[in-house]
């Protein structure tokens, strides 16, 4: 009996060392009492304007989103929910999508001046990373592990859009035109697929993506029967989280285009989302009608969180 107990203890030690993949050592471990996919308020309503967009988390866990208190600002939210203005954008620039690159700079889609801006997070110096006068209005941006940026570019007046690539030297290349109202955009965790959605047409398209940022093999992943779409982010398994603007939900869509679940939010006009928290399993969602951020816990970390913590 003693030998049996010793064997059981030894087996448990082996598991806890990782050979048996102990839950306590897995980064995607879910506590038994944790409530998943239930939205909660993170920041106070009306702290941001109705232009709240572009959430992104830095490696310290701070959340940033555009248009805190007034337009043309970038707001900073600490992990405990305290808000402040981080920077004010110059020359009438107004931000939309934001991302962090591998060097820790914040990149911002500036839709009024057709720029991708760069912010030095230590000095708060703001510079133009790329400019393209023929852009309609750069909206959301995605970023590859190689720091290549992809920008959606809708023209809301006639429900059309296009898509751009911005190389690490700031060179801007038109990837596709004559699209619907391009909005949310994301790169898959294996860096082999680029996703972009069309808000008015309710489509999510998938493209094969080369290491140099070239796209091919366009195919329809899913078309929703109702409501619009805005931001998109992937988790580490490649599931796509997309905000359903007007419906007030975030849909989790598999890489095969299957809706796995929808998270009900308090607000209806959800704009964008990102992943953060200590384990990357906190999904933050910006809402235009309530002017604040909500959050819910997920079963897997987000790709963006994993990318920033490489």
C-alpha positions as CSV (number, residue, x, y, z in Angstrom):
1,X,0.0,0.0,0.0
2,X,2.8,2.4,0.9
3,X,4.6,1.6,-2.4
4,X,1.4,2.3,-4.3
5,X,1.0,5.7,-2.6
6,X,4.7,6.4,-3.4
7,X,4.0,5.5,-7.1
8,X,1.0,7.8,-7.2
9,X,3.0,10.7,-5.7
10,X,5.9,10.1,-8.1
11,X,3.4,10.1,-11.0
12,X,1.9,13.4,-9.8
13,X,5.4,14.9,-9.5
14,X,6.2,13.8,-13.1
15,X,2.9,15.4,-14.3
16,X,3.6,18.6,-12.4
17,X,7.0,18.9,-14.1
18,X,5.3,19.2,-17.4
19,X,5.6,15.6,-18.8
20,X,1.9,15.1,-18.3
21,X,1.1,18.7,-19.1
22,X,-0.1,19.8,-15.7
23,X,-2.9,22.4,-15.8
24,X,-0.9,24.5,-13.3
25,X,1.9,24.9,-15.7
26,X,-0.2,25.7,-18.8
27,X,-0.6,29.3,-19.8
28,X,-4.1,28.7,-21.0
29,X,-5.2,27.0,-17.7
30,X,-8.7,27.9,-16.7
31,X,-9.6,27.9,-13.0
32,X,-12.6,25.7,-12.2
33,X,-14.7,28.6,-10.9
34,X,-13.8,31.1,-13.7
35,X,-16.7,32.5,-15.7
36,X,-15.9,32.6,-19.4
37,X,-17.5,34.7,-22.2
38,X,-19.5,36.9,-19.8
39,X,-19.0,40.6,-20.4
40,X,-18.3,43.1,-17.5
41,X,-17.7,46.8,-17.4
42,X,-14.1,47.8,-17.3
43,X,-14.1,51.6,-17.6
44,X,-16.8,54.1,-16.6
45,X,-19.4,54.9,-19.3
46,X,-19.0,58.1,-21.4
47,X,-15.3,58.5,-20.5
48,X,-14.4,58.1,-24.2
49,X,-16.2,59.8,-27.1
50,X,-18.4,57.9,-29.5
51,X,-15.2,57.6,-31.6
52,X,-13.7,55.1,-29.2
53,X,-11.8,52.5,-31.2
54,X,-8.4,50.8,-31.6
55,X,-7.7,49.1,-28.3
56,X,-4.3,47.6,-27.8
57,X,-2.4,46.4,-24.7
58,X,1.3,47.0,-24.0
59,X,3.6,44.4,-22.4
60,X,2.9,45.9,-18.9
61,X,-0.8,45.3,-19.3
62,X,-1.9,48.9,-19.9
63,X,-4.7,49.3,-22.4
64,X,-4.8,52.1,-24.9
65,X,-7.8,53.3,-27.0
66,X,-8.4,56.3,-29.1
67,X,-10.5,59.4,-28.3
68,X,-10.5,59.5,-24.5
69,X,-12.4,62.6,-23.2
70,X,-12.2,64.2,-26.7
71,X,-11.3,63.5,-30.3
72,X,-7.6,63.3,-31.3
73,X,-6.4,61.7,-28.1
74,X,-5.0,58.3,-27.1
75,X,-6.3,57.2,-23.8
76,X,-4.4,55.0,-21.4
77,X,-6.2,52.6,-19.0
78,X,-4.2,50.9,-16.3
79,X,-4.9,47.2,-15.4
80,X,-7.1,48.4,-12.6
81,X,-9.2,50.6,-14.9
82,X,-7.8,54.1,-14.2
83,X,-8.1,56.3,-17.3
84,X,-6.0,59.3,-18.5
85,X,-4.9,61.0,-21.7
86,X,-1.7,59.5,-22.9
87,X,-1.0,61.7,-25.9
88,X,-2.8,64.2,-28.1
89,X,-2.4,63.8,-31.9
90,X,-1.2,66.8,-33.8
91,X,-2.4,68.5,-37.0
92,X,-6.0,67.4,-36.6
93,X,-5.1,63.7,-36.8
94,X,-7.7,61.3,-35.4
95,X,-6.8,57.7,-34.6
96,X,-8.7,54.6,-35.4
97,X,-7.0,51.2,-35.2
98,X,-3.7,50.8,-33.2
99,X,-1.1,48.1,-32.9
100,X,2.3,47.7,-31.2
101,X,5.3,46.5,-33.3
102,X,8.1,44.3,-32.1
103,X,10.2,47.3,-31.1
104,X,7.4,48.5,-28.8
105,X,6.2,51.5,-30.9
106,X,2.5,52.2,-31.1
107,X,1.3,52.4,-34.7
108,X,-2.0,54.3,-35.3
109,X,-4.2,54.5,-38.3
110,X,-4.9,58.3,-38.7
111,X,-7.9,58.5,-40.9
112,X,-8.1,62.2,-41.3
113,X,-4.6,62.8,-42.7
114,X,-4.1,59.4,-44.5
115,X,-1.2,58.4,-42.2
116,X,0.1,55.6,-40.2
117,X,1.5,57.4,-37.2
118,X,4.2,56.1,-34.8
119,X,4.4,56.8,-31.1
120,X,7.5,56.4,-29.0
121,X,6.0,55.1,-25.8
122,X,8.9,56.4,-23.7
123,X,9.3,59.9,-25.0
124,X,5.7,60.2,-26.4
125,X,7.1,61.6,-29.6
126,X,4.7,61.2,-32.5
127,X,6.0,60.9,-36.1
128,X,4.6,59.8,-39.5
129,X,5.4,56.2,-40.2
130,X,3.8,56.2,-43.6
131,X,1.6,58.5,-45.6
132,X,-0.6,57.7,-48.7
133,X,-2.7,60.6,-50.0
134,X,-4.8,58.2,-52.2
135,X,-6.1,56.4,-49.1
136,X,-9.8,57.0,-48.4
137,X,-9.3,56.8,-44.6
138,X,-7.1,54.1,-43.1
139,X,-9.3,52.4,-40.6
140,X,-8.1,49.2,-38.8
141,X,-4.6,47.8,-39.0
142,X,-3.1,44.3,-38.5
143,X,0.5,43.4,-38.0
144,X,2.6,40.4,-38.8
145,X,5.4,38.9,-36.7
146,X,7.7,40.4,-39.2
147,X,6.3,43.9,-38.5
148,X,4.6,44.3,-41.9
149,X,1.4,46.2,-41.4
150,X,-1.9,45.7,-43.3
151,X,-4.6,48.5,-43.3
152,X,-8.2,48.4,-44.2
153,X,-9.4,51.5,-46.1
154,X,-13.2,51.9,-46.4
155,X,-15.1,54.6,-48.3
156,X,-18.3,54.8,-46.3
157,X,-20.1,57.2,-48.7
158,X,-20.5,54.5,-51.4
159,X,-19.9,51.3,-49.4
160,X,-16.6,50.4,-51.1
161,X,-13.1,49.9,-49.8
162,X,-9.6,48.8,-50.4
163,X,-6.6,47.3,-48.6
164,X,-3.0,48.3,-48.2
165,X,0.4,46.9,-47.0
166,X,2.9,49.0,-45.2
167,X,6.4,47.6,-45.2
168,X,8.9,48.2,-42.4
169,X,10.5,51.0,-44.3
170,X,7.2,52.8,-44.6
171,X,6.6,51.9,-48.3
172,X,2.9,51.7,-49.0
173,X,1.5,49.2,-51.5
174,X,-2.1,48.8,-52.6
175,X,-3.1,45.1,-52.2
176,X,-6.7,45.2,-53.5
177,X,-9.3,47.7,-54.5
178,X,-13.0,47.6,-55.6
179,X,-13.9,45.8,-52.4
180,X,-16.8,46.4,-50.0
181,X,-16.5,48.5,-46.9
182,X,-13.3,47.0,-45.6
183,X,-12.9,47.3,-41.8
184,X,-11.6,44.7,-39.4
185,X,-8.3,43.1,-40.4
186,X,-6.1,40.4,-38.8
187,X,-3.2,38.0,-39.5
188,X,-3.6,34.3,-38.4
189,X,-1.2,32.9,-35.7
190,X,0.8,30.9,-38.3
191,X,1.2,34.1,-40.4
192,X,-0.2,32.3,-43.5
193,X,-3.6,33.9,-43.7
194,X,-4.9,37.5,-43.8
195,X,-8.5,38.1,-42.9
196,X,-10.4,41.3,-43.7
197,X,-14.1,42.0,-43.3
198,X,-16.6,44.2,-45.1
199,X,-19.0,45.9,-42.7
200,X,-21.9,46.7,-45.0
201,X,-21.7,43.5,-47.0
202,X,-21.2,41.4,-43.8
203,X,-18.4,39.3,-45.3
204,X,-15.2,38.0,-43.9
205,X,-12.6,37.2,-46.6
206,X,-9.5,35.1,-46.2
207,X,-6.3,35.3,-48.3
208,X,-3.2,33.2,-48.4
209,X,-0.4,35.4,-47.1
210,X,3.3,35.1,-48.2
211,X,6.2,36.0,-45.9
212,X,6.7,39.1,-48.0
213,X,3.1,40.3,-47.5
214,X,1.7,39.2,-50.9
215,X,-1.9,38.0,-51.0
216,X,-3.6,35.3,-53.1
217,X,-6.4,32.7,-53.2
218,X,-9.1,35.0,-51.9
219,X,-12.1,33.1,-50.5
220,X,-15.2,33.8,-48.5
221,X,-14.9,32.6,-44.9
222,X,-18.3,33.6,-43.7
223,X,-21.2,36.0,-44.5
224,X,-23.4,37.0,-41.6
225,X,-27.1,37.3,-42.3
226,X,-27.6,40.5,-40.4
227,X,-25.9,43.4,-38.6
228,X,-22.5,44.9,-39.4
229,X,-19.0,44.1,-38.3
230,X,-16.0,46.1,-37.1
231,X,-12.8,44.9,-35.5
232,X,-11.3,41.4,-35.5
233,X,-8.6,39.6,-33.5
234,X,-7.4,36.0,-33.5
235,X,-6.7,33.8,-30.5
236,X,-3.6,31.5,-30.5
237,X,-5.6,28.7,-32.1
238,X,-6.7,30.9,-35.0
239,X,-10.3,31.4,-33.9
240,X,-11.5,34.9,-35.0
241,X,-13.2,37.3,-32.6
242,X,-15.3,39.8,-34.5
243,X,-17.5,42.6,-33.1
244,X,-21.1,42.6,-34.4
245,X,-21.8,46.3,-34.6
246,X,-25.5,47.0,-33.9
247,X,-26.1,43.6,-32.4
248,X,-23.9,44.2,-29.4
249,X,-22.1,40.9,-29.5
250,X,-18.6,39.5,-30.2
251,X,-18.7,36.4,-32.4
252,X,-16.1,33.7,-32.1
253,X,-15.6,32.2,-35.5
254,X,-13.5,29.1,-36.2
255,X,-10.8,29.1,-39.0
256,X,-13.4,27.1,-41.0
257,X,-16.0,29.8,-40.8
258,X,-18.2,28.3,-38.1
259,X,-19.7,30.5,-35.4
260,X,-18.7,28.9,-32.2
261,X,-20.4,31.3,-29.8
262,X,-21.4,34.9,-29.3
263,X,-20.7,37.0,-26.3
264,X,-23.5,39.4,-25.3
265,X,-22.3,42.9,-24.4
266,X,-24.1,45.7,-22.5
267,X,-23.7,48.2,-25.4
268,X,-24.8,47.6,-28.9
269,X,-22.3,49.6,-31.0
270,X,-19.2,47.6,-30.3
271,X,-16.3,48.8,-32.4
272,X,-13.1,47.0,-31.8
273,X,-11.3,44.5,-29.5
274,X,-8.0,43.3,-28.2
275,X,-6.5,40.7,-25.8
276,X,-4.6,41.4,-22.7
277,X,-4.4,40.6,-19.0
278,X,-1.6,38.6,-17.3
279,X,-2.4,35.5,-19.3
280,X,-3.7,37.0,-22.5
281,X,-7.2,35.7,-21.9
282,X,-8.9,39.0,-21.2
283,X,-10.7,40.3,-24.2
284,X,-11.3,44.1,-24.1
285,X,-14.1,45.6,-26.3
286,X,-14.7,49.3,-27.1
287,X,-18.3,50.5,-27.4
288,X,-19.3,53.7,-29.2
289,X,-22.8,54.1,-27.7
290,X,-21.7,53.7,-24.1
291,X,-18.3,55.4,-24.6
292,X,-16.4,52.8,-22.5
293,X,-14.6,49.5,-22.5
294,X,-16.1,46.1,-21.5
295,X,-14.2,42.9,-21.0
296,X,-14.7,39.2,-20.8
297,X,-12.5,36.2,-20.1
298,X,-11.7,33.7,-22.8
299,X,-10.5,30.1,-22.9
300,X,-7.3,30.9,-24.9
301,X,-4.9,33.8,-25.1
302,X,-5.1,36.2,-28.0
303,X,-2.6,36.2,-30.9
304,X,-1.7,39.9,-30.3
305,X,-0.9,39.3,-26.7
306,X,1.3,36.3,-27.6
307,X,3.0,38.4,-30.3
308,X,3.8,41.3,-27.9
309,X,5.2,38.9,-25.3
310,X,7.5,36.9,-27.7
